[in-house]
Amino acid sequence: MPLTQNSRAPKQMGDFGEGLVNYVLIKKGYEVAYVDHVGADLISEKDGNRYAISVKTRNFKKGSNESRMYSFSDDHIKKIEFFSNQFNLEPVIAFVLITEDDKTLEAFIIKVKDILEGRVLNKIKDGYSIRFSSKNKLDLINSQYVDYSCWKDEVIGNRF
C-alpha cells in the first residue's frame, strides 16, 4: 500500500517548528536548550529571564481550505505550568505557522500569563484557540503581548 504522506511528517514538522523558535531566540541573544519533557520543548534564558517553551506547529498546505485556527486544551497549559514551576521558569507557548499559499513561515511567541489573563487568545470550552485569519493575524502581529517573527517568499528548488 503506497503512503500518501511520510509517516514521520508530523513529528518532523514539530521538530522544524522547535528549530525555528530556537533560531528566533538565538537571534535575540537567548541561551537555548532543547528538552524532551511533557509540556516543554525548549528552555531559554537571557538577562536572568528564564522560560519554558512549548512549540506548536501547523502546516497549511497549498490550496487547503482548512480552518486557520489552532486549539489546545487547558491540560496543555497545566503541563507547561507544571514543568515551569519545577524549574522556576516562566511558561511560554510558541506557535509556528507554515502557509504554503503565501510562502510564509511565522512564529508567534506568547507568555502563558497573557493567555490566562485573556489578553491574547480566545477561551473556549475546555481550552483556548488562536485564529490565523487575515484580521486575527493582524491583531496578533500588532499585539504588545505577542512576539512575532516572519519569513516570506520561500523558494525551494525542484531539481533534486
N, C-alpha and C positions, 0 to 999 in steps of 0.2 A: 504494500500500500504506500503510495507516494505521500510525502509530507508536504503540506501546503505552507508550513512555516517551520523554521528552525525550532526544535523543541526547547531549546535553551534561550530563545529570544527574549522572553520576559525577564529572566534573570540577568541576561547580558544588557538589556536596556536599563535595568535598575542600576547595574554596576556603572554604566556610562553616566547616568544621572549623578551618581555619587562622585564620579571623577570630575564632572563638570562643576559641581558645587565645591569640591576640593580646589579646583583651579581658581574659581572666583575668590575663595577665601585666601589662598596663597597670594594672589594678585593684590589683595587688600592688606597684606602683611601679617596674616594669621599663621600660627603654627597649627598644623592639621595632622590628625592621625585617623586612620580607618579603625573602626571597631566592629566586631561581629557579635552583637548583643541584641537581645529582644528590645525593641524600642529605639535603638540608636544605630546610626551608620557611621557617623563621624564625630570626633570631638575636636574642638578648636580653642585657641587661646590667643589673646592679644591685649597687651596693656592691663593684665590682671583680670580681664573679662573672659570667662570660660563658658563654653557652650557644648551641649549635646545636641546633635543634629540628626533628625530623621529625614531622609530624602525620599520623595515620591515622584516617579517619572511617568509621564503619559506621552505616548506617541500617536499623533493623529495622522493617519496615512493619507496620501494624496487622493482627493475626491471623496473622502469619508464624510458621511452625514452624521457621524457620531456626535452626541452632545458634548459641547466644550465645557465640561464640568468634571470635578473630582470630588468625591465624597469619602469621608473617613469617619470611623466610629469614635465615640467617647473613650472606648477601650484603648484606641491608639494613643490618645492624649495621656491616659493613665500610664501606659507603658513608658512613654518618653519622660513623663514626670517622675516615675519611679526610678528609672535609670539615672536621671539628672540628680535626684535627691541623694542617691547612693554615693555619688562622686562630687557633690557640691558644684554642679554645673547648672546653667540656665537652659531650659529646653527650647528648642527651635525646630520648626518644620520648614523644609525647603521643597518647593515644587519645581520640577523641571518639565517644561512643555516643549515638545518637538512637533512642529506643524509643517508637514511636507508641502502643503498647498502654497504657503508663502515663504518657504525655505527659511524658517527661523528656529532658533534654539533660544529658550528664555528660562531664566531662573528667578523665582520669587522666594525670598527668604523672610520668614515671619516668626517673631517670638511667640511662644505659646501663650504667654500672659496677655498679649494683644488679641489673640484669638479668643481666649476665655472672657476677656472684658468686652467682647463684641465690637472691637474696633475695625476688624478686617473681614472675617468670614461670616457666612450665614449659618445660624444654628438650625439644625434640622432635628427630627425626632430623636434619634439616638447618636447624634454626632454633629458634624459640620460639613459644609460644602463650599467649594470655591468654584466660581464660574469664570470661564475664559472667553466669553463672547466679547465682541469688539468694545461695547460700552463698559462692561465689567472689567475688562483687561485694562482699559484706560484709567478707570478708577483705582485699580491696584497699582499701576505704574506710578500714579500721582500721589499715592498714599504715603504719609510720613511714617507709617508703620511697616512698610514693605521695602526690602532692599531688592532692587530689580537690576538684572543684567540681561543683555540680548546680543545674539549673533545672527546676522541677517545675510541672505543671499548665498547660502551654502551651495557649493558646486562640488559634485562628486563625479569623478571621471567614469567613463564607461568602456575603457579598453582592457580592463583586467577581468 
